[in-house]
Amino acid sequence: MIGITGANGFIGRAVLRRIGEDACVAHVGPIDGEAGAIDICDQPALEALFAGIDTIVHLAGPSSVAASFDAPAAFARAHVLGTATLLAAAERIGVRRFVHVSSAEVYGRPDTACVSESAPPLPLSPYGAAKAAAEQLVSGAVRRGALGSAIIVRPFSVYGPGMRANGLVGRLAAQARLRQPMRVFSADTTRDYLHVDDLARGLLMAAARDKPGLLTLNMASGAGTDVAALAAIFARIGGGPDALIVEGQGDRSRVFDIEHLVADVSLARETLGWRAEIALADGVRDCLGDMT
């Protein structure tokens, strides 16, 4: 049986869609006042919920880099204290496998064109720092024998149906649907875009891997796309003008923006046999179709 925290979130819903009726899933909801949601920092509730489950996929916690600058303590509570609490619960109830979903934000500004898992974590944002700290908690749990098997997954720029409307891809999709000129904050920032369904498949492959010890994996396409190129794809598929308007944004999260973040994905391919399958253009069509 698989237990999922954050199953009501963007990635969590994609994982649930992929599982369908083939597995029994318990889940922890977001800590935002939703009725029936369990606080990720409530250890007795976590133990009761996940009793009898042998694998946990940990997705819970806020994911906005920009928002983390305004609420660093809340992000630390969710990702650091929440992960520590979940690990303690997992140890008490005998969870065998643990898939911890981290973030490429832990890398900060890497000095290589394609960053591998061996690069040191040098996060810039409170979100990235909280994720890096949570990784250390997972690593420590494996080293002391509290967990037999754990995989830390570092997804890069995840997009797809159900994504936040205020993120870059969500804004481009909304503009493309209205056939408006593409308005962005930067034209040359490069990211490695991964469709949420590819990530969900990878997370379930990680959950099925029954080997002891700790493994850290990037999950991404392995190809970089700058904002101008991404906007052009949305404009072309949406049938709107190809004009690109760059609008500066001076908030502090932009000061610490990462100009280039692309993954080396060879380790996920070698250890899991996983690779991204959904082409970016097809993913853009998926996003636009989701808004009809």
C-alpha positions as CSV (number, residue, x, y, z in Angstrom):
1,M,0.0,0.0,0.0
2,I,1.1,3.5,-0.8
3,G,0.5,6.6,1.5
4,I,0.7,10.0,-0.1
5,T,1.1,13.3,1.7
6,G,0.0,16.4,-0.3
7,A,-2.3,14.2,-2.5
8,N,-4.6,17.2,-3.0
9,G,-1.9,19.3,-4.6
10,F,-0.9,19.7,-8.2
11,I,1.6,16.7,-8.3
12,G,-0.3,14.6,-5.8
13,R,-3.5,14.7,-7.9
14,A,-1.4,13.5,-10.9
15,V,-0.1,10.6,-8.9
16,L,-3.6,9.6,-7.8
17,R,-4.8,9.7,-11.4
18,R,-2.0,7.4,-12.4
19,I,-2.7,4.9,-9.5
20,G,-6.4,4.8,-10.3
21,E,-8.0,1.9,-8.5
22,D,-4.9,-0.3,-8.5
23,A,-3.8,0.7,-5.0
24,C,-5.2,1.8,-1.7
25,V,-4.1,5.4,-0.9
26,A,-4.3,7.4,2.3
27,H,-3.4,11.0,2.1
28,V,-2.5,14.1,4.1
29,G,-4.2,17.2,2.9
30,P,-2.6,20.7,2.6
31,I,-2.2,22.8,5.8
32,D,-4.5,25.6,4.6
33,G,-7.6,25.1,6.5
34,E,-9.2,22.6,4.2
35,A,-11.9,20.6,5.9
36,G,-10.7,17.2,7.0
37,A,-7.0,17.9,6.3
38,I,-4.4,16.5,8.6
39,D,-1.6,18.7,9.8
40,I,1.7,17.3,8.6
41,C,3.2,18.2,12.0
42,D,0.7,16.0,13.9
43,Q,2.6,12.8,14.6
44,P,-0.2,10.8,16.3
45,A,-2.6,11.6,13.4
46,L,0.0,10.6,10.8
47,E,0.6,7.3,12.6
48,A,-3.1,6.5,12.7
49,L,-3.6,7.5,9.1
50,F,-0.6,5.5,7.7
51,A,-0.8,2.5,9.9
52,G,-0.3,-0.7,7.8
53,I,1.3,1.3,4.9
54,D,4.7,0.2,3.8
55,T,5.6,3.0,1.3
56,I,5.1,6.8,1.6
57,V,5.4,9.4,-1.1
58,H,6.0,12.7,0.6
59,L,4.6,15.7,-1.4
60,A,3.1,17.9,1.3
61,G,4.0,21.6,1.6
62,P,3.8,24.9,-0.2
63,S,5.9,25.2,-3.3
64,S,6.0,28.9,-4.4
65,V,9.6,30.3,-4.4
66,A,8.3,33.9,-4.4
67,A,5.9,33.3,-1.5
68,S,8.7,31.7,0.6
69,F,10.4,35.1,0.9
70,D,7.3,36.6,2.6
71,A,6.7,33.5,4.9
72,P,10.0,31.7,5.5
73,A,8.8,30.4,8.9
74,A,5.7,28.8,7.4
75,F,7.8,27.1,4.7
76,A,10.3,25.9,7.3
77,R,7.4,24.5,9.5
78,A,5.8,22.6,6.6
79,H,9.0,21.3,5.0
80,V,11.4,20.9,7.8
81,L,9.3,20.2,10.9
82,G,6.7,18.5,8.8
83,T,9.2,16.1,7.2
84,A,10.8,15.4,10.7
85,T,7.4,14.6,12.1
86,L,6.5,12.3,9.2
87,L,9.8,10.5,9.4
88,A,9.3,9.9,13.1
89,A,5.8,8.5,12.4
90,A,7.1,6.4,9.6
91,E,9.7,4.9,11.9
92,R,7.2,4.1,14.6
93,I,4.8,2.3,12.3
94,G,7.4,0.4,10.3
95,V,7.3,2.1,6.9
96,R,9.8,0.3,4.6
97,R,10.2,2.7,1.6
98,F,10.1,6.5,1.6
99,V,10.0,8.7,-1.5
100,H,10.8,12.3,-0.6
101,V,9.9,14.9,-3.3
102,S,12.4,17.7,-3.0
103,S,13.1,20.4,-5.6
104,A,15.8,21.6,-8.0
105,E,15.7,24.8,-6.0
106,V,18.2,23.1,-3.6
107,Y,20.9,23.7,-6.2
108,G,20.7,27.4,-6.2
109,R,22.9,28.7,-9.1
110,P,24.9,25.7,-10.2
111,D,28.1,26.4,-12.2
112,T,27.5,23.7,-14.8
113,A,25.3,23.7,-17.9
114,C,23.6,20.5,-16.7
115,V,23.5,19.9,-13.0
116,S,23.9,16.4,-11.6
117,E,22.9,15.0,-8.2
118,S,26.5,15.3,-7.0
119,A,26.4,19.1,-7.1
120,P,26.4,20.7,-3.6
121,P,23.1,22.1,-2.4
122,L,23.4,25.9,-2.4
123,P,19.8,27.2,-2.1
124,L,19.0,30.8,-2.5
125,S,15.3,31.0,-1.5
126,P,13.7,30.1,1.8
127,Y,11.8,27.4,-0.1
128,G,15.0,25.9,-1.5
129,A,16.7,26.1,1.9
130,A,13.8,24.3,3.6
131,K,13.8,21.6,1.0
132,A,17.6,21.1,1.4
133,A,17.1,20.8,5.2
134,A,14.4,18.2,4.7
135,E,16.7,16.2,2.5
136,Q,19.2,16.0,5.3
137,L,16.5,14.7,7.6
138,V,15.7,11.9,5.2
139,S,19.4,11.1,4.7
140,G,19.9,10.9,8.4
141,A,17.0,8.6,8.9
142,V,18.5,6.2,6.4
143,R,22.0,6.4,7.9
144,R,20.7,5.6,11.4
145,G,18.5,2.8,10.2
146,A,15.1,4.4,10.8
147,L,14.3,3.9,7.1
148,G,15.5,0.9,5.1
149,S,15.1,2.6,1.7
150,A,14.6,6.2,0.6
151,I,14.7,8.0,-2.7
152,I,15.0,11.8,-2.8
153,V,13.6,13.1,-6.0
154,R,14.5,16.6,-7.3
155,P,12.0,17.6,-9.9
156,F,12.8,20.6,-12.1
157,S,10.1,22.9,-13.6
158,V,6.9,20.9,-13.4
159,Y,3.9,22.0,-15.5
160,G,0.7,20.6,-16.8
161,P,-3.1,20.6,-16.2
162,G,-4.0,21.8,-12.8
163,M,-0.9,24.0,-12.3
164,R,-1.0,27.3,-10.5
165,A,-2.4,30.0,-12.7
166,N,0.1,32.6,-11.4
167,G,3.2,30.7,-12.4
168,L,5.0,31.4,-15.7
169,V,3.5,28.5,-17.6
170,G,0.0,29.3,-16.2
171,R,0.3,32.9,-17.2
172,L,1.5,32.0,-20.7
173,A,-1.4,29.6,-21.1
174,A,-3.9,32.2,-20.1
175,Q,-2.5,34.7,-22.5
176,A,-2.4,32.2,-25.3
177,R,-6.0,31.2,-24.8
178,L,-6.9,34.9,-25.2
179,R,-4.6,35.2,-28.1
180,Q,-2.8,38.1,-26.4
181,P,0.9,39.1,-26.8
182,M,3.1,37.0,-24.5
183,R,4.1,39.2,-21.4
184,V,7.0,37.9,-19.3
185,F,9.4,39.2,-16.7
186,S,12.5,37.8,-18.4
187,A,13.1,36.5,-21.9
188,D,16.4,34.5,-21.4
189,T,15.9,32.6,-18.1
190,T,16.3,29.0,-19.0
191,R,14.5,26.1,-17.3
192,D,14.1,22.3,-17.7
193,Y,10.4,21.7,-18.1
194,L,8.8,18.4,-17.0
195,H,5.2,17.4,-17.6
196,V,3.5,16.5,-14.3
197,D,2.4,13.1,-15.8
198,D,6.0,12.2,-16.5
199,L,6.9,13.1,-12.9
200,A,4.0,11.1,-11.5
201,R,5.1,8.1,-13.4
202,G,8.6,8.5,-12.1
203,L,7.5,8.9,-8.5
204,L,5.6,5.6,-8.7
205,M,8.6,3.9,-10.3
206,A,10.7,5.2,-7.4
207,A,8.1,3.9,-4.9
208,A,8.3,0.5,-6.5
209,R,12.1,0.2,-6.2
210,D,12.8,-2.2,-3.4
211,K,16.5,-1.7,-2.8
212,P,18.1,-0.6,0.6
213,G,19.8,2.7,1.2
214,L,19.5,6.2,-0.1
215,L,19.3,7.4,-3.7
216,T,19.0,10.9,-4.9
217,L,17.6,11.5,-8.4
218,N,16.9,14.5,-10.7
219,M,13.7,14.2,-12.7
220,A,13.5,16.5,-15.7
221,S,13.6,16.4,-19.5
222,G,17.3,17.1,-19.6
223,A,16.8,19.9,-22.1
224,G,16.8,23.6,-21.4
225,T,14.2,26.0,-22.8
226,D,14.4,29.8,-22.3
227,V,11.3,31.9,-21.6
228,A,11.3,33.4,-25.1
229,A,11.2,30.0,-26.7
230,L,8.5,28.8,-24.4
231,A,6.4,31.9,-25.1
232,A,6.8,31.3,-28.8
233,I,5.5,27.7,-28.4
234,F,2.4,28.9,-26.6
235,A,1.8,31.7,-29.1
236,R,2.2,29.3,-32.1
237,I,-0.1,26.6,-30.7
238,G,-2.6,29.1,-29.3
239,G,-2.8,30.9,-32.6
240,G,-2.0,34.3,-31.2
241,P,0.5,37.0,-32.1
242,D,4.2,36.1,-31.7
243,A,5.0,39.4,-30.0
244,L,7.0,39.1,-26.8
245,I,6.7,41.9,-24.2
246,V,9.3,41.9,-21.4
247,E,8.1,43.6,-18.2
248,G,10.6,44.1,-15.4
249,Q,9.5,43.0,-11.9
250,G,11.5,44.4,-9.0
251,D,10.4,42.2,-6.0
252,R,13.1,40.5,-4.1
253,S,12.3,37.0,-5.3
254,R,13.4,38.2,-8.8
255,V,16.7,39.5,-7.5
256,F,17.5,35.9,-6.4
257,D,16.1,34.3,-9.6
258,I,18.2,31.5,-11.1
259,E,19.1,32.3,-14.7
260,H,19.9,28.7,-15.9
261,L,18.8,25.4,-14.3
262,V,18.9,22.3,-16.5
263,A,19.3,18.7,-15.3
264,D,21.5,15.8,-15.9
265,V,19.0,13.0,-15.9
266,S,21.3,10.1,-16.6
267,L,21.0,8.6,-13.1
268,A,17.2,8.3,-13.2
269,R,17.5,6.5,-16.5
270,E,20.2,4.1,-15.2
271,T,18.6,3.3,-11.9
272,L,14.9,3.4,-12.7
273,G,14.7,3.1,-16.4
274,W,12.8,6.4,-16.3
275,R,12.9,9.2,-18.8
276,A,10.5,12.0,-19.7
277,E,8.3,11.0,-22.6
278,I,6.0,14.0,-23.2
279,A,7.4,16.6,-25.6
280,L,7.1,20.2,-24.6
281,A,4.9,21.1,-27.5
282,D,2.5,18.3,-26.6
283,G,2.6,19.4,-23.0
284,V,1.7,23.0,-24.0
285,R,-1.3,21.6,-26.0
286,D,-2.3,19.7,-22.9
287,C,-2.2,22.9,-20.8
288,L,-4.2,24.9,-23.4
289,G,-6.8,22.1,-23.6
290,D,-7.2,22.0,-19.9
291,M,-8.4,25.7,-20.0
292,T,-11.1,25.2,-22.5
